Amino acid sequence: MKKLLLAAALCLSVLLILVVRALGLESRQLEGVAPVAIAVDSAGAVDRLAGAIRIPTVSFEDTERVDSAAFRALHDYLAASFPRTHAALERETVAGLSLLFTWTGSEPDLEPMVLMGHLDVVPVIPGTEAQWTHPAFGGVVDGGYVWGRGTMDDKVSVMAILEAVEALVAEGFQPRRTVYLAFGHDEEVGGNEGAAAVARTLEARGAEPYAMVVDEGGAVTRGQVPGIGGAVALVGVAEKGYVNTELVVDGAGGHSSTPPEHTNIGILAAAIQRLEASPFPARLDGPGMAMFDYLAPEMPLALRVPLANRWLFGPLLERVLLGDPGSAAMIRTTTAVTIVEGGVKANVLPARARAVVNHRIRPGETTTTVLERVRDVVDDPRVQVRILGSDARDPSSVSDADGPAFAMLARTVREVLATDGVVVAPYLVVGGTDAKHFSGRSPAVFRFLPVPFEADGLSRMHGIDERVPLGGYVDAVRFFRRLLENADRL
């Protein structure tokens, strides 16, 4: 009986500790932030966005396929749509098709600010054209949305920024700190010409370090975070690295009537199977988990308890997060076999079999450690493993979510979207943005656009029926205007 009572007391004590720790979590949301009324020419802004969508500035890996005339047409369209901005700011073309605007501040000794977006879009998937509700480059306004390529990724940023600047210039506003608007032309294929050249250009002019850099990346979700019914604004404070590894098996070919025990394709297939069966380890730390530090205090107690007590519930949390591809990508380096080649005829043994594996690298790992691990897992001297291409990159630096720049951005979000009781949280961007070219050039490189991200948004972004809600786009215009005003107090 005594042992039973002792066990019960021990369990009660542990439960009490868990609950106390959960109740002790303090909200990280800014208090006392009131909505700010910001007038926007909504109809005009929507019409101008729709016009930009109609210009097919498509990026291709094969640069010979890029229609330079379309990009120059977009440049001209922006000049006609935002005349005050082009009169007040210096505009220059960088790397042939990218744009850099300079808005000189009244106190140019202050650290400058960079607002980013990109002019290019991905192609329409061949054969899917008829599946679009409206033509991909129609710029149709219908049903409360603007439809077409670039409405999410990423002419929406470019146009929202320029709308905000145009309105401020019209009112005679001049920023205290110099503001750069950087609009790359090849983000969808890595940004290694456009945004990279812009970063180098500004570096050569001594513009660094920057007080803040803001690019696309995070967005506003609604009803997609368990336990939080309102809006959640996810602000990217870092982005994962990127590397492709190539697996090649070379050997004798021959006739399929006398095959060896393992063909080159079989050897390659076994290597692929080992990679998929041995994923990179998950880690409950870094920016991928910082998001939960901000979300947990706003959640019901039942969800707050495990998040506040990872020392006990870590294995359970890891299992839950790994159960969904989206959350799994936040806590581990991912492995995705994207290309397999080998064989030309049914009765011929291929002399070569090849696969390409794409990895998105979590902070804390590097392209070098990824390559080493792939080789260790494959563990077959018949399989050559190497890094493919020149676009491999380590994860970005992690920006400070506890610093004044993040607080200012969070205040701006809540001023624009406060009627929704929005929760602001840091976030690890699992894809890539042009902001990677500014990594390490500022302690405050953020990736965020305050437009609603629908539950099927990821499939729409590079797939069929890309679209943006009209109200969401207008909120983005309001956000950038208020951000520019608030930056003067940073």
N, C-alpha and C positions, 0 to 999 in steps of 0.2 A: 504494500500500500504506500509506504514511504517513497519507494522508487517511482511509483506511478505519479504521486503528487509532485515529486522532484522533476520528473519529465514534463509534467503539465506546466509547472512553474517556469521551466526553462523555455518551453515552446512559447508561453505567454510573453516572456521577457524578450525573446527574439522578435515576436510579432510586434511588440511595443516599439522596439528599436526600429524595425522596418517602417512602421507607420510614422513615428516621430521624424525620422529622416525624410520621409516623403512630404510630411506637412511642413518641414523646415525649408523646403525649396522656395526660394524667393523669386518672384517674377522678374524677368529681365526686360520687360517691356517698359518703355518710357511712359510715365504718368503725366497727366495734366496737359496732354497735347490735344488742342481743339482743332476741328476742321477749319480749313482756310478756303474762303470762296475765291475761285480762280476762273475768270471768264475766258471762254474759248469760242472761237468761230467754228463751232462743231461742224456745220454743214460744209463750210469751205475746206476745213481740214480733211474731212472724209473724202471730199471730191478730189483734193490734191493727192491724197494717198492712192485713190483709185487710179488716177492718171499715171502715177509712177509705176503701179503694178502692170500697166499695159505695155511697158517698155521691157522687152525680154532680155535682160542682162544676165545671161546664163553662163555659169562657169563650167569648164570641162578640164579634165586632167590633161588632155591634148590641147595645148594652148592654140594650136592652129585652127581649132574649131570655134574659138571665142570670137564673137561678133563685136569688134571694137567700136563699130559705128553705133551699136545699141547703147554702149556705155557713154559715148559722147553725146548721144541724144538725151540720155538721162541727165548728164551734166547741164545741157542747155535747158532742159525742163526745170531743173532745180533753180537755175538762174532766173527763169521767167516766173516761177512760182514764189520765190522769196527775194524780191528785188531789194528790200531794205537790208537784209542780211548780207547780200552781195555788195552793197554799197558801203556798209559799215565795217565789215570784216574783210581781211585779206584772204583771197582764195587762190590756191595753187594746185597744180596737178603733180602728183608724185607717182613714180614708177609707171608712167604712161596713162593709167586709167583711175588711180585712186585720187581722192580729194582731201586736202588739208586746209581748214579754215583757221585763221588766227584772229581772236578777239582780244585786242590789247587791253589790259586792265589799267585802272587809274593808279594802282600801286604795283607796278611791274616787278618789284623786288619780292613780292609774295610768291610762294610756290604755286605754279600754275595747276590747272585742272584740265583733264582730257575727257571728252565725251565721245564715245565710239559707236559705230554701226558699220554695216557693210552693204555695198551696192549690188552685189551679185546674188544669184539664186541658183538652186540646183535645177537640173533638167527635169522635165516631166518624164516619168517612167514610160518608155515606148510601149505602145499597146493599151495604155490606160486612159488615153485622151477622152474617149467617149464615156468614161465612168465618172468624170467630173460633173458636178451639178451645174457649174458655170465654167466657161473656158478658163484654163489656167492663167492666161494672160489677158483675160477680159476686163479685169478690174470692175467686176459687177458689184453693185450695192443692192443687197436683197435680204429680206428676212432678218434684219438687224445685224448683218455682217457685211464686211468687205471681203470678197472672195478672190483668191488667186495667189500665185507664187510671190512670196515676199511679204505677205500680210502678217506672217509670224516670224519669218526668217529671211531677211531682216531689214527690208526697206521700211518696216514699221518703226524701227529705231531711228533711222536716218530722218524720216519725215517728221516724227514726233519732236526730235531735237530741233530741227529747223523751224518747225511751227513755233516752238517755245522761244527761240532766239528772235524770230521775226517779230513776234508780239512785244518782246522786251525792247528791242531796238525801236519799234514804233513809239514806245512810251518814253524814249530817251534814257533808258537804263544802260549803265556801263558797269561791268563787273569790276570789283576791286582787284581781283587776281586775273591774270591772263587765262583765257579759256581757249583750248584747242578742240576743234571738231575734226575727228579722224575717221574717214569713211573709205575703207579698203575695197578693192575690186575682186579679190580672189580668196576670200575667207573660206568658201566652200571647198577649196582644194588646198587649204593650209595657211593661206595668207602670207606665204613666204616671199612674195614679191610686194604686195600692197602694204599691209600693216607693218611688215618688217621694215620696209623702206621708210615709212612714216616715222617709226620709232628711231631709226638711225638718223634721219634728218633732224629730228628734234634733239637728239643727243648731241649731234654735231654743233647745234646752236646753243648748247648749254642750258637747255630747258629743264633738265632734271635737277633734283627729284621733284615728283609731282605730289601735290597735296591729296589728290584723288584721281583715280581713273575709273570710269564707269562704262561697261560694255554690256552686251546681251548675256544671257545665261540663265539666271533664275527668273521666276515669274510668280504670279499669284494663283494659288490653288484654292479651291472651295469644296469642302466636303470630302477631301481626299486624304486628310490626316485623321486617323482614328482619335476620337475623343475631343476633337475641335470642330465645332459646327460652322464657325465663321471662316473668314478669309485668312490664309497664311501666305505671307510674302517671304519667299525663299531667296536670299541674297547670296550669290556665289562668292565665297571668300578664297577659293582655290579651284583649280581644274586639274583633272588627271592628266598624266603623261600619255604618250602614244608611241607604239613601236610595232612594226610588222616583223615577225620572224618567218624565214623561209626554210622549209624542210625539203631536201632533195635526196632521192635515191637513184644513183647511177649504177648500171650493171649491164650484163649481156642481155640482148633481146632474144629473138628466136621465134620458132613456130609454136603455136599454142598446143599442138598435139603432144609435145614432150616438155611440159612445164616443170620447173624446179619445185622444190617443196614450198618455197615462198617466192612469189613474184615480186617485182619491185613495187607494184601497187599494194600487194599484201603487206610488205614490210612497212610501207608508208602508212597504210591503214592502221597497223598495230601501233605505230608511233603516235598517230592522232588519237587512238583510243586511250593510250596511256596519259596523254595530256588532258583529255577531257575527264578521265577518271581520277586525276590528281590535281584539282584546281589549286590556285594560290590560297594560302591561309587567310582567313578573315581576321580583322583587327578591330576591336571596339574602342578606337581612339581617333584622334585627329579630327579634321574638319567634317568627316563623314558622320561622326557622333556628336560633334558640337551642336548640330541642329537640335538634337534631343535635349541638350542642356537648356535650350531656350523654349522648347515646346513643352517639356515635362511639367513645369509649374502651372501651365494653363490647362492641363488635362485632369480628368477625374482621378480620384484617389486610387482606384483600382489599376490604372495605367501608370500613375505616378510612382507607386511603390516599386515595381521592378526597375524603372528607369533611375530611381534614386538609390537603388541598392544593387548596382551592377556587380559588386563583389560577390553577391550570392546568385543573382539571376543572370549573370553574364552568359553562361551556356544556353539558357533558354532564349535570351534576346538574340543571340547569334543565330540560333536555329530558326527563329521567326523571321529575322531579316534575310537570311539566306533562302527562305522559301519563296521570295518574290524577286524576279530579275532586277527590278528597279532598285530596291533597297539593298540587294546583294552587291550591286555595282558600287554602292557607297562605302562598303567596308572591305573590299578586296580588289586586287588586280584581276581583271577579267581575261578570259581566253576565248576567242571566237575563231573557228576555222572558217575562212571566207572564200578560199579558192583551192580547188583540187584539180590537177591536170595529170593526164597519163593515158597513153593508148591512142591509136589512130584507126585500128581495124580489129574486128572481133576475133580473128584468128592469128593475131600478131602479138607477141609478148613485148611490151614497151621497154625500151632501153633506159627510159627515165620516167620517174614519177615525182610530182612536185605538189607541195601544198603551201599556202600562205596562211599564217595565223596572226590575227590582230589582237593586240593586248592594250588595254587602257590601264595605266599604271597609277595606283593609289600613292598619295604622299607617304614618304618613308621608304619607297623602293625606287629603283632607277632602271634605265634601259639596260645597264650592265648586269644588274642583279636578275632582271627578267631573263636575259639571254642565258645566264649561268643556270638558272633553274630549269629552263626549257631543255637545255642539254642534259642536265642531271635526270630529268624525268624521262626523256626519250631514251637515253642510256643505250644507244645502239650505234656502233661505229659505222654501220652501213648507211646511216642517215646523217647527211650533212645539215648542220643547223647554223644559220647566220642571220644577221639583221639585214632586212631588205630595204633598199631605198635610202634617201638622205633626209627624210622628214621625221626621223625618230626624235623624240624630245622627252626629257624628264618632267615629272609633275611640276606645276608652277609653285612659286613661293605661296605661303599661306598668309593672307592679310589679317590684320588685327580686328577681331569682332568686338573687342572691348575698348577700342580707341575712339577718339572724338569724331573721326570721319564716318565710322559705321553708325555712331549715335546720330550724327547729322542726317545721314541717309535714312535711318529708321524714323527719325522725326518727320522727314519729308513724306515718307510713305504713309505715316499715320495722319498727317495733316491732309493728305489727298484722299485717303481711303478710310478715315477714322469712323465714318458712319457705319462701317461694317465691323468695327471692333477688330481690326486686322492685327494678327500676331506676326511679328517680324523675327526671322531666324536665319542664322548663317547656314551655308549649304555648300556641298562639294559638287561642282559641275562635272558630270561624268563624260561629257563630250568635250569638244574643243572650241575655242573662240579666238578671235584676234587679240584678245587681252593677253594671251600668252606671250606676245612680243613685248609687253610692258611689264612682265613679271620681274620683280626685283628692282624696278625703277621707282617704286612707291610702296610704302607700307599699307596702302589703302587702294588695292586694285579689286574692284567689285564687279560682279556680273549679274545684272538685274534689269528687267524691263517690266513695269507694272501692268501687264496685260493678263487677263484670265487665261489660265492654261487648262483647257478642258480635259476630261478623263482620257479622251482619245487623241489628245493634242500631239503626242510624239509621232503617231502614225500619220497624222495630217501634215506635219511640218515638212517632211520630205516625201510625202506620199500623195494621196488623192484628197481634194477638197480642202486645201489649206485656206484658212479664213481667220478673221479677227472680229470680235464683237465691236460694234460702233462705240458703245460706252467705254469699253476697255481701251480702245485707241485714244479716245478723248482724255481718259484718265492718264494715259502715258504722256500726252502733251502737257497736261497740268503738272504731272510729276516733274518733268524736266524743267519747266518754268520755275517751279518752286525750289527745285534743287539748285538752280543757278542763283536764285535769291538767297537761299540759305548758305550757299558756299561763301558768301561774303562775310559770314559770321564764324567761319571755321577757323 
